[in-house]
Amino acid sequence: MGKLQSKFKRRSDMYRTSRGDAAEIASSSQVVQHDPAHSGSINCVTCLTPDLCVSGGSDQAVVVYDWRGGRLCQSYQGHNREVTKVVCFPGSTWIFSASRDKSVLMWDINQGDEPIQEFCGHELVVNGVAVSPDGTKLCTGSRDNTMCLWDIESGECEQRNTISRNLVTHVCWVPGSSSIVQTSEDKTIRVWDSRSWQVTNTFPAKQYIQTHCDISSNGHYLLSSSNGFGGQGCEATVRPGRGQGCEATLWDLRQPGCKVVEYRGHLQTTACCVFLPQSPSGPPMVASSSHDSSVKIWDQNTAACLGTLMLDGAGPLVSLATCDHANLICASFNTGLHLLQLGQGGGDISLTEVARF
């Protein structure tokens, strides 16, 4: 496609939603069923604004959904295979979607139904997408062992680097930095310098495939998650009732390769892990979702499990998005998107499903 059709937009002209529905959802003991966002399994979800989430799935659609009001705002059709990842640029109207069709498309919710930019050049499915803090560059990673750096305005690939067996699973840009972190199926976490497009640090390889990563808002800490399998038949070194390799790990980016704590408790692959916004009261927390249909809340520093929610029948829970300190959205294979509400009181943590869509 040609040059970027519109420059960076602030949120003044975004969709605006009513706040009245949130109180109704929160006060109900029943799980509210809204119109579904997708017609098939959902692979990824993120937040565009405090009111809007963006998801992608096997139906090849990129969907913008008002999770507070329970209504679909926009559905983009541009990929010809399932969508694997979606990412938004904070404070803007931009959405980037990666797909098994080997491409990344850029959308603007104020620019109609067609993509405003296209990034093509990978040879296999694109699993990682991240935007630079200044909104000028796009980083992509693929199962073709390649990491690419693109100019967003022109859509041109400026840097490409291929590393043997680096089957990329996820990519994060460190806030306020030139560094990019990526996880891989070779069980390795790599840190890239976007200026030289070289690996500057490689973390000690874990025992299992690294499925996902997230960076704390201050850029100091990294979360990564591992695949794995249930405790049945595991070696004696595995704690009873715990999955083997099904953990999330907290790393200190200021001391590359320094492992802080591990969060152990899922029985199957931990597909996603995210930092939660700091609550005015209570400890810093992280959340994880798993193929065992559970979402867990952890004390970030002590690794104590503060709460678990089982979503029976939902199948693998593959992605999480933090809306605010009290609301979390979870993407599932079988039952769509789930709105979860996090409560704190008297030192206790509660996690409740309040809506599906």
Secondary structure, DSSP 8 states (H G I E B T S, - for coil): --S-SS----GGGS----SHHHHHHHH-SS-EE---S-SS-EEEEEESSSSEEEEEETTSEEEEEETTTTEEEEEEE--SS-EEEEEE-TTSSEEEEEETTSEEEEEETTS-SS-SEEEE--SS-EEEEEE-TTSSEEEEEETTSEEEEEETTT--EEEEEE-TT--EEEEEE-TTSSEEEEEETTS-EEEEETTTTEEEEE----SS-EEEEEE-TTS-EEEEEE--B-STT--TTS-TT--BS--EEEEETTSTTEEEEEE---SS-EEEEEE----SSS--EEEEEETTSEEEEEETTT--EEEEEE-TT---EEEEEE-SSSEEEEEESSS-EEEEEEEEETTEEEEEEEEE-
